Amino acid sequence: MKITEVTEARFWFNKATGATASLYGSTPWSGDAREKSEWEIRVGGWTWRLDNGTVGCGRRPAATRDEAEAFMREFNSRGAR
């Protein structure tokens, strides 16, 4: 498996409670318009897209794009050994 791309780490954020949720699961609200309005998409660092389409690789997003690219190079070089 290889990392193919560095991308912004985006997630749902609840403005009322501070809770967070993944963009890649079900929506974090149950259908009520008021509840839905409490959620917004935010960006928090940099993550990775794998060659199988998965976003993220089991670790927290990197703080900077440079850190994410360095990890991508290290991760991808492991398979070349």
Phi and psi restraints in degrees (range 20) as a CNS / XPLOR table:
assign (resid 1 and name C) (resid 2 and name N)
       (resid 2 and name CA) (resid 2 and name C) 1.0 -127.3 20.0 2
assign (resid 2 and name N) (resid 2 and name CA)
       (resid 2 and name C) (resid 3 and name N) 1.0 152.9 20.0 2
assign (resid 2 and name C) (resid 3 and name N)
       (resid 3 and name CA) (resid 3 and name C) 1.0 -86.4 20.0 2
assign (resid 3 and name N) (resid 3 and name CA)
       (resid 3 and name C) (resid 4 and name N) 1.0 129.6 20.0 2
assign (resid 3 and name C) (resid 4 and name N)
       (resid 4 and name CA) (resid 4 and name C) 1.0 -105.0 20.0 2
assign (resid 4 and name N) (resid 4 and name CA)
       (resid 4 and name C) (resid 5 and name N) 1.0 -17.2 20.0 2
assign (resid 4 and name C) (resid 5 and name N)
       (resid 5 and name CA) (resid 5 and name C) 1.0 -158.1 20.0 2
assign (resid 5 and name N) (resid 5 and name CA)
       (resid 5 and name C) (resid 6 and name N) 1.0 144.3 20.0 2
assign (resid 5 and name C) (resid 6 and name N)
       (resid 6 and name CA) (resid 6 and name C) 1.0 -98.7 20.0 2
assign (resid 6 and name N) (resid 6 and name CA)
       (resid 6 and name C) (resid 7 and name N) 1.0 131.0 20.0 2
assign (resid 6 and name C) (resid 7 and name N)
       (resid 7 and name CA) (resid 7 and name C) 1.0 -139.4 20.0 2
assign (resid 7 and name N) (resid 7 and name CA)
       (resid 7 and name C) (resid 8 and name N) 1.0 159.1 20.0 2
assign (resid 7 and name C) (resid 8 and name N)
       (resid 8 and name CA) (resid 8 and name C) 1.0 -62.1 20.0 2
assign (resid 8 and name N) (resid 8 and name CA)
       (resid 8 and name C) (resid 9 and name N) 1.0 139.8 20.0 2
assign (resid 8 and name C) (resid 9 and name N)
       (resid 9 and name CA) (resid 9 and name C) 1.0 -85.6 20.0 2
assign (resid 9 and name N) (resid 9 and name CA)
       (resid 9 and name C) (resid 10 and name N) 1.0 110.9 20.0 2
assign (resid 9 and name C) (resid 10 and name N)
       (resid 10 and name CA) (resid 10 and name C) 1.0 -113.4 20.0 2
assign (resid 10 and name N) (resid 10 and name CA)
       (resid 10 and name C) (resid 11 and name N) 1.0 145.7 20.0 2
assign (resid 10 and name C) (resid 11 and name N)
       (resid 11 and name CA) (resid 11 and name C) 1.0 -153.8 20.0 2
assign (resid 11 and name N) (resid 11 and name CA)
       (resid 11 and name C) (resid 12 and name N) 1.0 159.7 20.0 2
assign (resid 11 and name C) (resid 12 and name N)
       (resid 12 and name CA) (resid 12 and name C) 1.0 -76.9 20.0 2
assign (resid 12 and name N) (resid 12 and name CA)
       (resid 12 and name C) (resid 13 and name N) 1.0 140.3 20.0 2
assign (resid 12 and name C) (resid 13 and name N)
       (resid 13 and name CA) (resid 13 and name C) 1.0 -131.4 20.0 2
assign (resid 13 and name N) (resid 13 and name CA)
       (resid 13 and name C) (resid 14 and name N) 1.0 130.5 20.0 2
assign (resid 13 and name C) (resid 14 and name N)
       (resid 14 and name CA) (resid 14 and name C) 1.0 -92.0 20.0 2
assign (resid 14 and name N) (resid 14 and name CA)
       (resid 14 and name C) (resid 15 and name N) 1.0 115.1 20.0 2
assign (resid 14 and name C) (resid 15 and name N)
       (resid 15 and name CA) (resid 15 and name C) 1.0 -66.4 20.0 2
assign (resid 15 and name N) (resid 15 and name CA)
       (resid 15 and name C) (resid 16 and name N) 1.0 -25.3 20.0 2
assign (resid 15 and name C) (resid 16 and name N)
       (resid 16 and name CA) (resid 16 and name C) 1.0 -83.7 20.0 2
assign (resid 16 and name N) (resid 16 and name CA)
       (resid 16 and name C) (resid 17 and name N) 1.0 -37.6 20.0 2
assign (resid 16 and name C) (resid 17 and name N)
       (resid 17 and name CA) (resid 17 and name C) 1.0 -114.0 20.0 2
assign (resid 17 and name N) (resid 17 and name CA)
       (resid 17 and name C) (resid 18 and name N) 1.0 -17.3 20.0 2
assign (resid 17 and name C) (resid 18 and name N)
       (resid 18 and name CA) (resid 18 and name C) 1.0 82.8 20.0 2
assign (resid 18 and name N) (resid 18 and name CA)
       (resid 18 and name C) (resid 19 and name N) 1.0 2.9 20.0 2
assign (resid 18 and name C) (resid 19 and name N)
       (resid 19 and name CA) (resid 19 and name C) 1.0 -67.2 20.0 2
assign (resid 19 and name N) (resid 19 and name CA)
       (resid 19 and name C) (resid 20 and name N) 1.0 153.6 20.0 2
assign (resid 19 and name C) (resid 20 and name N)
       (resid 20 and name CA) (resid 20 and name C) 1.0 -125.6 20.0 2
assign (resid 20 and name N) (resid 20 and name CA)
       (resid 20 and name C) (resid 21 and name N) 1.0 158.2 20.0 2
assign (resid 20 and name C) (resid 21 and name N)
       (resid 21 and name CA) (resid 21 and name C) 1.0 -152.5 20.0 2
assign (resid 21 and name N) (resid 21 and name CA)
       (resid 21 and name C) (resid 22 and name N) 1.0 153.4 20.0 2
assign (resid 21 and name C) (resid 22 and name N)
       (resid 22 and name CA) (resid 22 and name C) 1.0 -69.8 20.0 2
assign (resid 22 and name N) (resid 22 and name CA)
       (resid 22 and name C) (resid 23 and name N) 1.0 145.8 20.0 2
assign (resid 22 and name C) (resid 23 and name N)
       (resid 23 and name CA) (resid 23 and name C) 1.0 -74.0 20.0 2
assign (resid 23 and name N) (resid 23 and name CA)
       (resid 23 and name C) (resid 24 and name N) 1.0 -15.9 20.0 2
assign (resid 23 and name C) (resid 24 and name N)
       (resid 24 and name CA) (resid 24 and name C) 1.0 -97.9 20.0 2
assign (resid 24 and name N) (resid 24 and name CA)
       (resid 24 and name C) (resid 25 and name N) 1.0 7.6 20.0 2
assign (resid 24 and name C) (resid 25 and name N)
       (resid 25 and name CA) (resid 25 and name C) 1.0 -112.7 20.0 2
assign (resid 25 and name N) (resid 25 and name CA)
       (resid 25 and name C) (resid 26 and name N) 1.0 -155.9 20.0 2
assign (resid 25 and name C) (resid 26 and name N)
       (resid 26 and name CA) (resid 26 and name C) 1.0 -75.6 20.0 2
assign (resid 26 and name N) (resid 26 and name CA)
       (resid 26 and name C) (resid 27 and name N) 1.0 162.6 20.0 2
assign (resid 26 and name C) (resid 27 and name N)
       (resid 27 and name CA) (resid 27 and name C) 1.0 -63.7 20.0 2
assign (resid 27 and name N) (resid 27 and name CA)
       (resid 27 and name C) (resid 28 and name N) 1.0 145.8 20.0 2
assign (resid 27 and name C) (resid 28 and name N)
       (resid 28 and name CA) (resid 28 and name C) 1.0 -81.6 20.0 2
assign (resid 28 and name N) (resid 28 and name CA)
       (resid 28 and name C) (resid 29 and name N) 1.0 1.9 20.0 2
assign (resid 28 and name C) (resid 29 and name N)
       (resid 29 and name CA) (resid 29 and name C) 1.0 -113.8 20.0 2
assign (resid 29 and name N) (resid 29 and name CA)
       (resid 29 and name C) (resid 30 and name N) 1.0 162.0 20.0 2
assign (resid 29 and name C) (resid 30 and name N)
       (resid 30 and name CA) (resid 30 and name C) 1.0 -96.9 20.0 2
assign (resid 30 and name N) (resid 30 and name CA)
       (resid 30 and name C) (resid 31 and name N) 1.0 -3.3 20.0 2
assign (resid 30 and name C) (resid 31 and name N)
       (resid 31 and name CA) (resid 31 and name C) 1.0 130.2 20.0 2
assign (resid 31 and name N) (resid 31 and name CA)
       (resid 31 and name C) (resid 32 and name N) 1.0 -21.5 20.0 2
assign (resid 31 and name C) (resid 32 and name N)
       (resid 32 and name CA) (resid 32 and name C) 1.0 -65.6 20.0 2
assign (resid 32 and name N) (resid 32 and name CA)
       (resid 32 and name C) (resid 33 and name N) 1.0 129.3 20.0 2
assign (resid 32 and name C) (resid 33 and name N)
       (resid 33 and name CA) (resid 33 and name C) 1.0 -60.3 20.0 2
assign (resid 33 and name N) (resid 33 and name CA)
       (resid 33 and name C) (resid 34 and name N) 1.0 -37.9 20.0 2
assign (resid 33 and name C) (resid 34 and name N)
       (resid 34 and name CA) (resid 34 and name C) 1.0 -65.6 20.0 2
assign (resid 34 and name N) (resid 34 and name CA)
       (resid 34 and name C) (resid 35 and name N) 1.0 -44.3 20.0 2
assign (resid 34 and name C) (resid 35 and name N)
       (resid 35 and name CA) (resid 35 and name C) 1.0 -63.2 20.0 2
assign (resid 35 and name N) (resid 35 and name CA)
       (resid 35 and name C) (resid 36 and name N) 1.0 -42.3 20.0 2
assign (resid 35 and name C) (resid 36 and name N)
       (resid 36 and name CA) (resid 36 and name C) 1.0 -60.4 20.0 2
assign (resid 36 and name N) (resid 36 and name CA)
       (resid 36 and name C) (resid 37 and name N) 1.0 -37.7 20.0 2
assign (resid 36 and name C) (resid 37 and name N)
       (resid 37 and name CA) (resid 37 and name C) 1.0 -68.6 20.0 2
assign (resid 37 and name N) (resid 37 and name CA)
       (resid 37 and name C) (resid 38 and name N) 1.0 -15.4 20.0 2
assign (resid 37 and name C) (resid 38 and name N)
       (resid 38 and name CA) (resid 38 and name C) 1.0 -78.8 20.0 2
assign (resid 38 and name N) (resid 38 and name CA)
       (resid 38 and name C) (resid 39 and name N) 1.0 -12.7 20.0 2
assign (resid 38 and name C) (resid 39 and name N)
       (resid 39 and name CA) (resid 39 and name C) 1.0 -103.9 20.0 2
assign (resid 39 and name N) (resid 39 and name CA)
       (resid 39 and name C) (resid 40 and name N) 1.0 140.5 20.0 2
assign (resid 39 and name C) (resid 40 and name N)
       (resid 40 and name CA) (resid 40 and name C) 1.0 -142.1 20.0 2
assign (resid 40 and name N) (resid 40 and name CA)
       (resid 40 and name C) (resid 41 and name N) 1.0 159.0 20.0 2
assign (resid 40 and name C) (resid 41 and name N)
       (resid 41 and name CA) (resid 41 and name C) 1.0 -89.9 20.0 2
assign (resid 41 and name N) (resid 41 and name CA)
       (resid 41 and name C) (resid 42 and name N) 1.0 132.2 20.0 2
assign (resid 41 and name C) (resid 42 and name N)
       (resid 42 and name CA) (resid 42 and name C) 1.0 -125.4 20.0 2
assign (resid 42 and name N) (resid 42 and name CA)
       (resid 42 and name C) (resid 43 and name N) 1.0 161.4 20.0 2
assign (resid 42 and name C) (resid 43 and name N)
       (resid 43 and name CA) (resid 43 and name C) 1.0 -109.8 20.0 2
assign (resid 43 and name N) (resid 43 and name CA)
       (resid 43 and name C) (resid 44 and name N) 1.0 135.2 20.0 2
assign (resid 43 and name C) (resid 44 and name N)
       (resid 44 and name CA) (resid 44 and name C) 1.0 -144.1 20.0 2
assign (resid 44 and name N) (resid 44 and name CA)
       (resid 44 and name C) (resid 45 and name N) 1.0 72.5 20.0 2
assign (resid 44 and name C) (resid 45 and name N)
       (resid 45 and name CA) (resid 45 and name C) 1.0 100.1 20.0 2
assign (resid 45 and name N) (resid 45 and name CA)
       (resid 45 and name C) (resid 46 and name N) 1.0 -157.5 20.0 2
assign (resid 45 and name C) (resid 46 and name N)
       (resid 46 and name CA) (resid 46 and name C) 1.0 -131.5 20.0 2
assign (resid 46 and name N) (resid 46 and name CA)
       (resid 46 and name C) (resid 47 and name N) 1.0 138.2 20.0 2
assign (resid 46 and name C) (resid 47 and name N)
       (resid 47 and name CA) (resid 47 and name C) 1.0 -131.1 20.0 2
assign (resid 47 and name N) (resid 47 and name CA)
       (resid 47 and name C) (resid 48 and name N) 1.0 -169.8 20.0 2
assign (resid 47 and name C) (resid 48 and name N)
       (resid 48 and name CA) (resid 48 and name C) 1.0 -128.9 20.0 2
assign (resid 48 and name N) (resid 48 and name CA)
       (resid 48 and name C) (resid 49 and name N) 1.0 145.5 20.0 2
assign (resid 48 and name C) (resid 49 and name N)
       (resid 49 and name CA) (resid 49 and name C) 1.0 -108.9 20.0 2
assign (resid 49 and name N) (resid 49 and name CA)
       (resid 49 and name C) (resid 50 and name N) 1.0 128.1 20.0 2
assign (resid 49 and name C) (resid 50 and name N)
       (resid 50 and name CA) (resid 50 and name C) 1.0 -89.5 20.0 2
assign (resid 50 and name N) (resid 50 and name CA)
       (resid 50 and name C) (resid 51 and name N) 1.0 164.8 20.0 2
assign (resid 50 and name C) (resid 51 and name N)
       (resid 51 and name CA) (resid 51 and name C) 1.0 -67.2 20.0 2
assign (resid 51 and name N) (resid 51 and name CA)
       (resid 51 and name C) (resid 52 and name N) 1.0 -10.5 20.0 2
assign (resid 51 and name C) (resid 52 and name N)
       (resid 52 and name CA) (resid 52 and name C) 1.0 -97.0 20.0 2
assign (resid 52 and name N) (resid 52 and name CA)
       (resid 52 and name C) (resid 53 and name N) 1.0 7.2 20.0 2
assign (resid 52 and name C) (resid 53 and name N)
       (resid 53 and name CA) (resid 53 and name C) 1.0 93.3 20.0 2
assign (resid 53 and name N) (resid 53 and name CA)
       (resid 53 and name C) (resid 54 and name N) 1.0 -9.5 20.0 2
assign (resid 53 and name C) (resid 54 and name N)
       (resid 54 and name CA) (resid 54 and name C) 1.0 -67.3 20.0 2
assign (resid 54 and name N) (resid 54 and name CA)
       (resid 54 and name C) (resid 55 and name N) 1.0 140.2 20.0 2
assign (resid 54 and name C) (resid 55 and name N)
       (resid 55 and name CA) (resid 55 and name C) 1.0 -105.1 20.0 2
assign (resid 55 and name N) (resid 55 and name CA)
       (resid 55 and name C) (resid 56 and name N) 1.0 126.6 20.0 2
assign (resid 55 and name C) (resid 56 and name N)
       (resid 56 and name CA) (resid 56 and name C) 1.0 92.2 20.0 2
assign (resid 56 and name N) (resid 56 and name CA)
       (resid 56 and name C) (resid 57 and name N) 1.0 156.5 20.0 2
assign (resid 56 and name C) (resid 57 and name N)
       (resid 57 and name CA) (resid 57 and name C) 1.0 -139.9 20.0 2
assign (resid 57 and name N) (resid 57 and name CA)
       (resid 57 and name C) (resid 58 and name N) 1.0 40.9 20.0 2
assign (resid 57 and name C) (resid 58 and name N)
       (resid 58 and name CA) (resid 58 and name C) 1.0 79.6 20.0 2
assign (resid 58 and name N) (resid 58 and name CA)
       (resid 58 and name C) (resid 59 and name N) 1.0 21.8 20.0 2
assign (resid 58 and name C) (resid 59 and name N)
       (resid 59 and name CA) (resid 59 and name C) 1.0 -143.4 20.0 2
assign (resid 59 and name N) (resid 59 and name CA)
       (resid 59 and name C) (resid 60 and name N) 1.0 160.9 20.0 2
assign (resid 59 and name C) (resid 60 and name N)
       (resid 60 and name CA) (resid 60 and name C) 1.0 -63.9 20.0 2
assign (resid 60 and name N) (resid 60 and name CA)
       (resid 60 and name C) (resid 61 and name N) 1.0 150.9 20.0 2
assign (resid 60 and name C) (resid 61 and name N)
       (resid 61 and name CA) (resid 61 and name C) 1.0 -59.7 20.0 2
assign (resid 61 and name N) (resid 61 and name CA)
       (resid 61 and name C) (resid 62 and name N) 1.0 150.4 20.0 2
assign (resid 61 and name C) (resid 62 and name N)
       (resid 62 and name CA) (resid 62 and name C) 1.0 -75.8 20.0 2
assign (resid 62 and name N) (resid 62 and name CA)
       (resid 62 and name C) (resid 63 and name N) 1.0 151.4 20.0 2
assign (resid 62 and name C) (resid 63 and name N)
       (resid 63 and name CA) (resid 63 and name C) 1.0 -71.7 20.0 2
assign (resid 63 and name N) (resid 63 and name CA)
       (resid 63 and name C) (resid 64 and name N) 1.0 -33.8 20.0 2
assign (resid 63 and name C) (resid 64 and name N)
       (resid 64 and name CA) (resid 64 and name C) 1.0 -128.5 20.0 2
assign (resid 64 and name N) (resid 64 and name CA)
       (resid 64 and name C) (resid 65 and name N) 1.0 158.8 20.0 2
assign (resid 64 and name C) (resid 65 and name N)
       (resid 65 and name CA) (resid 65 and name C) 1.0 -62.9 20.0 2
assign (resid 65 and name N) (resid 65 and name CA)
       (resid 65 and name C) (resid 66 and name N) 1.0 -38.2 20.0 2
assign (resid 65 and name C) (resid 66 and name N)
       (resid 66 and name CA) (resid 66 and name C) 1.0 -59.9 20.0 2
assign (resid 66 and name N) (resid 66 and name CA)
       (resid 66 and name C) (resid 67 and name N) 1.0 -43.3 20.0 2
assign (resid 66 and name C) (resid 67 and name N)
       (resid 67 and name CA) (resid 67 and name C) 1.0 -63.0 20.0 2
assign (resid 67 and name N) (resid 67 and name CA)
       (resid 67 and name C) (resid 68 and name N) 1.0 -41.4 20.0 2
assign (resid 67 and name C) (resid 68 and name N)
       (resid 68 and name CA) (resid 68 and name C) 1.0 -65.0 20.0 2
assign (resid 68 and name N) (resid 68 and name CA)
       (resid 68 and name C) (resid 69 and name N) 1.0 -41.0 20.0 2
assign (resid 68 and name C) (resid 69 and name N)
       (resid 69 and name CA) (resid 69 and name C) 1.0 -67.8 20.0 2
assign (resid 69 and name N) (resid 69 and name CA)
       (resid 69 and name C) (resid 70 and name N) 1.0 -37.0 20.0 2
assign (resid 69 and name C) (resid 70 and name N)
       (resid 70 and name CA) (resid 70 and name C) 1.0 -64.0 20.0 2
assign (resid 70 and name N) (resid 70 and name CA)
       (resid 70 and name C) (resid 71 and name N) 1.0 -42.6 20.0 2
assign (resid 70 and name C) (resid 71 and name N)
       (resid 71 and name CA) (resid 71 and name C) 1.0 -64.3 20.0 2
assign (resid 71 and name N) (resid 71 and name CA)
       (resid 71 and name C) (resid 72 and name N) 1.0 -39.7 20.0 2
assign (resid 71 and name C) (resid 72 and name N)
       (resid 72 and name CA) (resid 72 and name C) 1.0 -59.8 20.0 2
assign (resid 72 and name N) (resid 72 and name CA)
       (resid 72 and name C) (resid 73 and name N) 1.0 -45.1 20.0 2
assign (resid 72 and name C) (resid 73 and name N)
       (resid 73 and name CA) (resid 73 and name C) 1.0 -61.3 20.0 2
assign (resid 73 and name N) (resid 73 and name CA)
       (resid 73 and name C) (resid 74 and name N) 1.0 -44.7 20.0 2
assign (resid 73 and name C) (resid 74 and name N)
       (resid 74 and name CA) (resid 74 and name C) 1.0 -64.4 20.0 2
assign (resid 74 and name N) (resid 74 and name CA)
       (resid 74 and name C) (resid 75 and name N) 1.0 -46.5 20.0 2
assign (resid 74 and name C) (resid 75 and name N)
       (resid 75 and name CA) (resid 75 and name C) 1.0 -59.9 20.0 2
assign (resid 75 and name N) (resid 75 and name CA)
       (resid 75 and name C) (resid 76 and name N) 1.0 -47.2 20.0 2
assign (resid 75 and name C) (resid 76 and name N)
       (resid 76 and name CA) (resid 76 and name C) 1.0 -70.1 20.0 2
assign (resid 76 and name N) (resid 76 and name CA)
       (resid 76 and name C) (resid 77 and name N) 1.0 -29.1 20.0 2
assign (resid 76 and name C) (resid 77 and name N)
       (resid 77 and name CA) (resid 77 and name C) 1.0 -74.1 20.0 2
assign (resid 77 and name N) (resid 77 and name CA)
       (resid 77 and name C) (resid 78 and name N) 1.0 -19.1 20.0 2
assign (resid 77 and name C) (resid 78 and name N)
       (resid 78 and name CA) (resid 78 and name C) 1.0 -61.5 20.0 2
assign (resid 78 and name N) (resid 78 and name CA)
       (resid 78 and name C) (resid 79 and name N) 1.0 -35.8 20.0 2
assign (resid 78 and name C) (resid 79 and name N)
       (resid 79 and name CA) (resid 79 and name C) 1.0 -76.5 20.0 2
assign (resid 79 and name N) (resid 79 and name CA)
       (resid 79 and name C) (resid 80 and name N) 1.0 -17.1 20.0 2
assign (resid 79 and name C) (resid 80 and name N)
       (resid 80 and name CA) (resid 80 and name C) 1.0 -83.9 20.0 2
assign (resid 80 and name N) (resid 80 and name CA)
       (resid 80 and name C) (resid 81 and name N) 1.0 -9.1 20.0 2
